[in-house]
Amino acid sequence: MTSIAVEINGQEIRRDVPARMHLADFVREEGRQTGTHLGCEHGVCGACTVLVDDQPVRSCITFAVACDGHKVRTVEGYADDPVMALLRPAFSRHHALQCGFCTPGMLTTARDIVLRCPDADEQKVRLELSGNLCRCTGYVGIVGAIRDVLDQTRGDAHPEITALREATNAIRNAAVIPIAKAAFTPFEATDTGSSATLASDTSAAEEPADASTAAKGTRIKGHFTVPYPAAEVWRFMADLPAVAACLPGAELTEHAGSRVKGRVAIKFGPMSASFNGAARLERDESSRSAVLKGAGQDSLSQSRANGDVAYRLVEASPASTRVDVDLLYSLQGPLAQFSRSGLVKDFVGRLIQEFGKNVALRMDPTRAPDAQLPPARLNAMSLGWSVLWSRIRRLFGAGG
């Protein structure tokens, strides 16, 4: 056991602690400052980030004994901090927090960015945030909040923050950074060339992403069967306006060859969005398979979506065709929290079935050639109950 004295949020805490006790455990168990969260406990996720002598450190890999005689500030200790006085309301305005688990560490890193990088653009902010992981927000709101505060503190708009910036630079330029040799080397973000893909791209809604953009994300597979020969279904699927009319919530605004622009409206429970974007269709005649590559942005939440909708026609019989659908998509922004929901996956599966019904309806040969069918509508209430009932049946072993 080693006797140490650490100042936590202005209060000195003296304890006898094991030599291998980490600062995060000391802060939470001895200092009772439980706003500091433990995530990965390997210094990777950033949830445990606190200030030691005004420098951000990972408290889960910093030994408490190394902080003997030093000052520690946690998320509870920013009552009189001028930077945090701007960051907290900015995080609320920009919806920069969801579950809140990463928020204490995220705020600490955000404060460091505001002080150390006053001229940071969006790409720089994202790079500096790369050591703090969030599973909810998609980072768009967090980046927006930090840029908001950076804009507010340009020049000498806030003299007290200018003074803090000068003090921060003095510490950074010092020959020895506090406790660095003994415990922790402050995090330095390094651009490996991949960060550019995370930056906001205002053209995302104009041109669909390449396959590499959607290489990772949420995958949902499904299929439907229509009572028509494969050759006829294949010809129909080449008619993009007709296909779009079968997709609930979809509306085309432009169509040129294999490229389209339009919008897709989604509403399910608390999730409501209208994605405006573009897509292109790539067809393989020999295998009767195709992929629709698209990207779009929701004007309300500023969430961005990239995805590939691949489908393949399989001849079930001379008079019927099974269409296998493989949807791979990724979301960035506030709506990203819904992307892996099991309920949403079931919901999308039901949408695929609705799409199949609409395809069969529009291919009906008994329909008059000039007859105008109503646009496909999404009945959220009936679909929602159908999804919930299906999950209840599976829960009790009755099948889906």
Residue pairs with C-beta under 8 A, 6 or more apart in sequence:
1 16
1 17
1 18
1 19
2 16
2 17
2 18
2 19
2 65
2 68
3 14
3 15
3 16
4 14
4 15
4 17
4 64
4 65
4 67
4 68
4 69
5 12
5 13
5 14
5 68
5 69
6 12
6 13
6 26
6 31
6 64
6 67
6 68
6 69
6 70
6 71
6 72
7 13
7 70
7 71
7 72
8 27
8 31
8 33
8 72
8 73
8 74
8 77
9 31
9 33
9 72
9 73
9 74
9 76
9 77
10 77
11 31
13 26
13 30
13 31
15 26
15 30
17 26
17 30
17 64
17 65
19 63
19 65
20 63
21 63
21 64
21 65
22 59
22 60
22 61
22 62
22 63
22 64
23 50
23 52
23 57
23 59
23 60
23 62
23 63
23 64
23 66
23 67
23 72
23 183
24 36
24 38
24 48
24 50
24 59
24 60
24 62
25 64
26 64
26 67
27 33
27 36
27 50
27 59
27 72
27 74
28 34
28 36
28 38
31 72
31 74
33 74
33 76
33 77
35 74
35 75
35 76
35 104
36 48
36 50
36 59
36 74
36 75
36 104
36 105
37 47
37 48
37 101
37 102
37 104
37 105
38 47
38 48
38 60
39 45
39 46
39 47
39 48
39 60
39 101
39 102
39 133
40 47
40 60
41 48
41 60
41 61
42 60
42 61
43 58
43 60
43 61
44 133
45 102
45 105
45 132
45 133
46 58
46 102
46 105
46 106
46 109
46 131
46 132
46 133
47 101
47 102
47 104
47 105
47 132
47 133
48 58
48 59
48 60
48 105
49 56
49 57
49 58
49 59
49 104
49 105
49 108
49 109
49 132
50 56
50 57
50 59
50 72
50 73
50 74
50 75
50 105
50 108
51 57
51 71
51 72
51 73
51 74
51 108
52 62
52 67
52 70
52 71
52 72
52 178
52 179
52 183
52 184
53 70
53 71
53 171
53 178
53 179
54 71
54 73
54 167
54 168
54 171
55 171
55 177
55 178
55 186
56 108
56 109
56 112
56 186
56 187
57 179
57 183
57 184
57 186
58 184
58 187
59 72
61 184
62 179
62 183
62 184
63 182
63 183
66 179
66 182
66 183
66 184
67 179
67 183
70 178
70 179
74 104
75 103
75 104
75 107
75 108
78 84
78 107
78 111
81 111
82 158
82 160
82 161
82 164
83 111
83 114
83 115
83 149
83 153
83 161
83 164
84 107
84 111
86 114
86 149
86 152
86 153
86 158
87 107
87 110
87 111
87 114
87 145
87 146
87 149
88 107
90 96
90 145
90 146
90 148
90 149
91 97
91 103
91 107
91 110
91 141
91 142
91 145
93 145
93 148
94 141
94 142
94 144
94 145
94 148
95 137
95 141
95 301
95 334
96 106
96 137
96 141
96 142
96 144
96 145
97 103
97 106
97 136
97 137
97 141
97 142
98 134
98 136
98 137
98 334
98 337
99 135
99 136
102 132
102 133
102 134
102 135
102 136
105 132
106 129
106 132
106 134
106 142
109 128
109 129
109 131
109 132
110 129
110 142
110 145
110 146
110 149
112 128
112 168
113 120
113 125
113 128
113 129
113 146
113 150
114 146
114 149
114 150
114 153
114 161
115 161
115 164
115 165
115 168
116 165
116 168
116 169
116 172
117 124
117 125
117 128
118 150
118 153
118 154
118 165
119 150
120 128
120 146
120 147
120 150
122 143
122 147
122 199
122 200
123 195
123 196
123 198
123 199
125 143
125 146
125 147
125 150
126 139
126 143
126 195
126 198
126 199
127 189
127 191
127 195
128 189
129 139
129 142
129 143
129 146
130 189
130 195
131 187
131 189
134 142
136 336
136 337
137 333
137 334
137 336
137 337
138 303
138 331
138 332
138 333
138 334
138 335
138 336
138 337
139 198
139 332
140 200
140 302
140 303
140 304
140 332
140 333
140 334
141 333
141 334
143 200
144 302
152 158
153 161
153 162
156 162
171 177
171 178
177 185
177 186
180 186
197 213
204 277
204 295
204 296
204 297
204 304
204 306
205 276
205 277
205 278
205 295
205 296
205 297
206 261
206 278
207 278
207 295
208 277
208 278
208 279
208 280
208 293
208 294
208 295
208 306
209 293
209 294
209 295
209 306
210 293
211 291
211 293
211 308
213 295
213 306
213 330
214 293
214 306
214 307
214 308
214 328
214 329
214 330
216 330
217 306
217 307
217 328
217 329
217 330
217 331
217 339
218 328
218 329
218 330
218 339
218 340
218 345
219 326
219 327
219 328
220 327
220 329
220 345
220 348
220 349
221 324
221 325
221 326
221 327
222 324
222 325
222 327
222 348
222 349
222 352
222 353
223 322
223 323
223 324
223 325
223 352
224 322
224 323
224 325
224 352
224 353
224 355
224 356
224 357
224 359
225 316
225 320
225 321
225 322
225 323
225 356
226 233
226 320
226 321
226 323
226 356
226 359
226 360
226 363
227 319
227 320
227 360
228 236
228 319
228 320
228 321
228 360
228 363
229 315
229 318
229 319
229 320
229 321
230 288
230 313
230 314
230 315
230 321
232 363
233 313
233 321
233 323
233 359
233 363
234 288
234 313
236 242
236 243
236 359
236 362
236 363
237 243
237 290
237 311
237 313
238 281
238 283
240 252
240 255
240 258
240 260
240 281
241 252
241 255
242 362
243 359
244 250
244 251
244 252
244 260
244 262
245 358
245 362
245 373
245 375
245 376
246 355
246 358
246 359
246 361
246 362
246 376
247 264
247 351
247 355
247 358
247 376
248 351
248 354
248 355
248 358
248 376
248 377
248 378
249 264
249 265
249 266
249 376
249 378
250 262
250 263
250 264
250 265
250 376
251 262
251 263
251 264
251 265
251 375
252 260
252 261
252 262
253 261
253 262
253 263
254 260
254 261
254 262
255 261
258 280
258 281
258 282
258 283
259 278
259 279
259 280
259 281
260 278
260 279
260 280
260 281
261 276
261 277
261 278
261 279
262 276
262 277
263 274
263 275
263 276
263 277
263 296
264 274
264 275
264 277
264 296
265 273
265 274
265 275
265 378
266 272
266 273
266 274
266 275
267 273
267 378
267 380
268 344
268 347
268 380
268 383
268 384
269 384
271 335
271 338
271 344
272 300
273 298
273 300
273 301
273 303
273 335
274 298
274 299
274 300
275 296
275 297
275 298
275 305
276 296
276 297
276 298
276 299
277 294
277 295
277 296
277 297
277 305
278 294
278 295
278 296
279 292
279 293
279 294
279 295
280 292
280 293
280 294
281 290
281 291
281 292
282 290
282 291
282 292
282 293
283 289
283 290
284 290
287 312
288 312
288 313
289 310
289 311
289 312
289 313
290 310
290 311
290 312
291 308
291 309
291 310
291 311
292 308
292 309
292 310
293 307
293 308
294 305
294 306
294 307
294 308
294 309
295 304
295 305
295 306
295 307
296 304
296 305
297 303
297 304
297 305
298 304
298 305
298 333
298 335
301 333
301 334
301 335
302 333
302 334
303 331
303 332
303 333
303 334
303 335
303 336
304 331
304 332
304 333
305 329
305 330
305 331
305 332
305 335
306 329
306 330
307 327
307 328
307 329
307 330
308 326
308 327
308 328
308 329
309 325
309 326
309 327
310 325
310 326
310 327
310 328
311 323
311 324
311 325
311 326
312 323
312 324
313 321
313 322
313 323
313 324
314 321
314 322
314 323
314 324
315 321
315 322
316 322
323 356
323 359
325 352
327 348
327 352
329 339
330 339
331 338
331 339
338 344
342 391
343 387
343 388
343 391
346 387
346 390
346 391
347 383
347 384
347 387
350 383
350 386
350 387
351 378
351 383
354 376
354 378
354 383
355 376
358 376
361 373
362 373
367 373
390 400
391 400
393 399
393 400
394 400
